[in-house]
């Protein structure tokens, strides 16, 4: 059982997933800082200096913090858009690589042999 667990834990997919989670967490902190420290203050200026986090309604003894909810929605939209842009960039890069691979002509065995013969004849002609 220990051997099976070790094989499972050391598979490429598990390690790649762990790396993705760590990078995702770090990216999340960056986006949170971007939203909290840069974007929301600017939005606050545009709407008259309102700080969304402190917006709330008191209904009896209950406090409805709709500002925090609005902040979470803005965070989500920015994170989703950032990930969209990142994935879009990666996909464009992959498409360029695929196009490069597709443009390379694949030679048949006969064409490879003829190419080698041509190269040998060129080499012999150069040495004369």
Secondary structure, DSSP 8 states (H G I E B T S, - for coil): -HHHHHHHHTSHHHHHHHHHHHHHHHHHHHHHHIIIIIIHHHHHHHTTS--GGG--EEETTEEE-HHHHHHHHHHHHHHHHHHHHHHHHHHHHHHHHHHHHHHS----HHHHHHHHHHHHHHHHHHH-
